[in-house]
């Protein structure tokens, strides 16, 4: 079973074969909806998610790329 941890693990997320199941995406949206009590917070979350998916901002820095390729959250 896929999880949000899988979705946010850069090693997997940025792999060309990455294709999360729809249940992961639904879970992601439901989680954000619960977290974002204010519309402004929801917009900020979506903006950060777009940066993560697009490898922009801090997510595109060399150190972030090196870390996602060489380190795992459980290390």
TIBA-950757 format. One line per field, with one value per atom (N, C-alpha, C): residue number from 1; atom name; x, y, z. Coordinates in Angstrom, 3 decimals. Atoms other than C-alpha are relative to their C-alpha. Layout:
N
num c(NUM|...)
atomo c(CA|...)
xx c(X|...)
yy c(Y|...)
zz c(Z|...)
//
This chain:
75
num c(1|1|1|2|2|2|3|3|3|4|4|4|5|5|5|6|6|6|7|7|7|8|8|8|9|9|9|10|10|10|11|11|11|12|12|12|13|13|13|14|14|14|15|15|15|16|16|16|17|17|17|18|18|18|19|19|19|20|20|20|21|21|21|22|22|22|23|23|23|24|24|24|25|25|25|26|26|26|27|27|27|28|28|28|29|29|29|30|30|30|31|31|31|32|32|32|33|33|33|34|34|34|35|35|35|36|36|36|37|37|37|38|38|38|39|39|39|40|40|40|41|41|41|42|42|42|43|43|43|44|44|44|45|45|45|46|46|46|47|47|47|48|48|48|49|49|49|50|50|50|51|51|51|52|52|52|53|53|53|54|54|54|55|55|55|56|56|56|57|57|57|58|58|58|59|59|59|60|60|60|61|61|61|62|62|62|63|63|63|64|64|64|65|65|65|66|66|66|67|67|67|68|68|68|69|69|69|70|70|70|71|71|71|72|72|72|73|73|73|74|74|74|75|75|75)
atomo c(N|CA|C|N|CA|C|N|CA|C|N|CA|C|N|CA|C|N|CA|C|N|CA|C|N|CA|C|N|CA|C|N|CA|C|N|CA|C|N|CA|C|N|CA|C|N|CA|C|N|CA|C|N|CA|C|N|CA|C|N|CA|C|N|CA|C|N|CA|C|N|CA|C|N|CA|C|N|CA|C|N|CA|C|N|CA|C|N|CA|C|N|CA|C|N|CA|C|N|CA|C|N|CA|C|N|CA|C|N|CA|C|N|CA|C|N|CA|C|N|CA|C|N|CA|C|N|CA|C|N|CA|C|N|CA|C|N|CA|C|N|CA|C|N|CA|C|N|CA|C|N|CA|C|N|CA|C|N|CA|C|N|CA|C|N|CA|C|N|CA|C|N|CA|C|N|CA|C|N|CA|C|N|CA|C|N|CA|C|N|CA|C|N|CA|C|N|CA|C|N|CA|C|N|CA|C|N|CA|C|N|CA|C|N|CA|C|N|CA|C|N|CA|C|N|CA|C|N|CA|C|N|CA|C|N|CA|C|N|CA|C|N|CA|C|N|CA|C|N|CA|C|N|CA|C|N|CA|C|N|CA|C)
xx c(0.839|0.000|0.881|-0.763|1.305|-0.435|0.327|1.442|0.484|-0.466|2.017|1.514|-1.448|5.528|0.661|-0.507|6.143|-0.106|0.230|4.673|1.048|-0.944|7.018|1.451|-1.387|10.148|0.588|-0.574|12.221|0.640|-0.643|14.101|-1.010|1.035|10.852|-0.794|0.854|8.865|0.606|-0.641|11.408|0.501|-0.347|11.981|-0.977|0.836|10.663|-1.163|1.054|8.542|-1.016|0.893|6.812|-1.415|1.407|3.045|-0.847|0.740|1.152|-1.427|1.385|-2.156|-0.948|0.984|-5.262|-0.332|0.318|-5.852|1.011|-1.007|-2.591|-0.337|0.334|-3.634|-1.250|1.207|-7.073|0.373|-0.452|-5.418|0.768|-0.755|-3.079|-0.953|0.974|-5.979|-0.820|0.784|-8.003|0.817|-0.885|-5.035|0.168|-0.168|-4.427|-1.283|1.276|-8.106|-0.204|0.127|-8.085|0.976|-1.026|-4.873|-0.309|0.198|-5.924|-1.364|1.261|-8.618|-0.352|0.226|-8.179|0.393|-0.272|-8.256|1.421|-1.355|-4.998|1.040|-0.912|-3.256|-0.034|0.139|-4.608|0.725|-0.702|-3.269|1.502|-1.440|0.172|0.462|-0.339|0.183|0.071|0.006|-0.729|1.189|-1.156|1.993|1.278|-1.185|4.611|0.004|0.089|3.364|0.413|-0.381|3.735|1.511|-1.464|7.309|0.683|-0.565|8.021|-0.086|0.191|6.572|0.840|-0.736|8.314|1.474|-1.415|11.684|0.423|-0.253|11.574|0.367|-0.362|12.886|0.988|-0.914|14.588|0.079|0.018|13.567|0.920|-0.864|15.707|1.466|-1.396|18.888|0.827|-0.897|21.880|0.008|-0.055|21.976|-1.280|1.261|18.292|0.005|-0.056|18.846|0.967|-0.980|21.981|-0.552|0.549|20.203|-1.075|1.071|17.160|0.539|-0.581|19.415|0.860|-0.956|21.695|-0.443|0.466|19.749|-1.453|1.372|16.568|-0.475|0.511|14.287|0.326|-0.271|15.052|1.478|-1.446|18.846|0.356)
yy c(-1.181|0.000|1.241|-1.230|3.407|0.946|-0.941|6.180|1.396|-1.362|9.889|0.085|0.038|9.075|-0.345|0.360|7.434|1.192|-1.139|10.469|1.081|-1.068|12.856|-0.445|0.453|10.709|0.390|-0.526|12.599|-1.048|1.050|9.499|-0.666|0.635|8.010|1.018|-0.991|11.139|0.538|-0.583|12.464|-1.046|1.062|9.099|0.046|-0.065|8.960|-0.982|1.002|5.918|0.259|-0.318|7.574|0.236|-0.146|7.226|-0.450|0.413|7.296|-0.417|0.434|5.503|1.135|-1.044|7.648|0.077|-0.034|6.637|0.854|-0.843|8.384|1.471|-1.389|11.565|0.456|-0.329|11.470|0.215|-0.140|10.950|1.293|-1.250|13.860|1.185|-1.105|16.188|0.044|0.050|15.027|0.493|-0.441|15.574|1.507|-1.443|19.071|0.736|-0.643|19.896|0.069|-0.002|18.900|0.989|-0.886|20.868|1.465|-1.386|24.001|0.508|-0.513|25.478|1.339|-1.280|28.822|-0.143|0.078|29.256|0.455|-0.510|31.223|-1.095|1.104|28.212|-1.031|0.955|25.923|0.469|-0.555|28.227|-0.132|0.116|28.278|-1.445|1.425|24.466|-0.393|0.329|24.145|0.608|-0.638|26.613|-0.769|0.769|24.638|-1.356|1.280|21.381|0.147|-0.242|22.858|0.199|-0.164|23.897|-1.355|1.333|20.375|-0.820|0.791|18.733|0.534|-0.614|21.204|0.193|-0.128|21.045|1.477|-1.436|24.808|0.482|-0.580|27.049|-0.886|0.818|25.179|-1.441|1.383|21.843|-0.211|0.099|22.608|0.272|-0.279|23.492|-1.285|1.154|21.218|-0.870|0.784|20.184|-0.817|0.747|19.173|-1.183|1.074|17.135|-1.086|0.982|15.460|-0.797|0.665|14.684|-0.996|0.927|13.141|-1.226|1.142|10.905|-0.878|0.742|9.836|-0.282|0.180|10.025|-0.431|0.429|8.394|0.465|-0.504|9.616|-0.875|0.890|6.566|-0.100|0.040|7.155|0.884)
zz c(0.000|0.000|0.000|0.092|-0.938|1.102|-1.065|1.611|-0.363|0.217|1.843|0.175|-0.167|3.023|-1.325|1.331|-0.340|-0.939|0.878|-2.112|0.221|-0.323|-0.305|0.085|0.017|-0.495|-1.354|1.235|-3.072|-0.881|0.789|-4.139|-0.931|0.811|-5.404|-0.815|0.639|-6.209|-1.299|1.174|-8.700|-0.990|0.934|-10.370|-1.180|1.206|-13.947|0.020|-0.042|-13.097|1.118|-1.116|-10.117|-0.508|0.376|-10.432|1.194|-1.195|-7.137|-0.333|0.160|-6.871|0.379|-0.272|-6.766|1.488|-1.429|-3.127|0.764|-0.632|-2.207|-0.228|0.317|-3.971|0.751|-0.765|-2.330|1.465|-1.391|1.065|0.212|-0.068|0.381|0.077|0.021|-0.443|1.278|-1.234|2.564|1.187|-1.083|4.871|-0.025|0.120|3.556|0.354|-0.309|3.844|1.511|-1.460|7.529|0.635|-0.550|8.148|-0.263|0.431|6.313|0.446|-0.512|8.486|-0.645|0.675|6.742|-1.465|1.441|2.956|-0.306|0.222|3.142|0.253|-0.295|4.706|-1.110|1.096|2.000|-1.252|1.168|-0.706|0.188|-0.274|0.951|-0.142|0.122|1.174|-1.472|1.428|-2.508|-0.731|0.633|-3.504|0.306|-0.365|-1.595|-0.705|0.693|-3.112|-1.463|1.395|-6.602|-0.122|0.011|-5.769|0.167|-0.216|-4.499|-1.275|1.216|-7.608|-1.148|1.106|-9.936|0.255|-0.398|-8.122|-0.069|0.013|-7.597|1.404|-1.288|-4.835|0.736|-0.810|-2.003|-0.488|0.480|-3.538|-1.198|1.164|-6.603|0.285|-0.356|-4.726|-0.062|0.126|-5.263|1.248|-1.237|-1.601|0.186|-0.112|-1.704|-0.959|0.997|-4.858|0.443|-0.482|-3.457|1.172|-1.182|-0.193|-0.383|0.371|-1.845|-0.705|0.700|-3.933|0.884|-0.823|-1.095|1.415|-1.368|2.158|0.000|-0.188|3.323|1.368|-1.268|6.132|1.202|-1.136|8.267|0.334|-0.282|8.176|1.158)
//
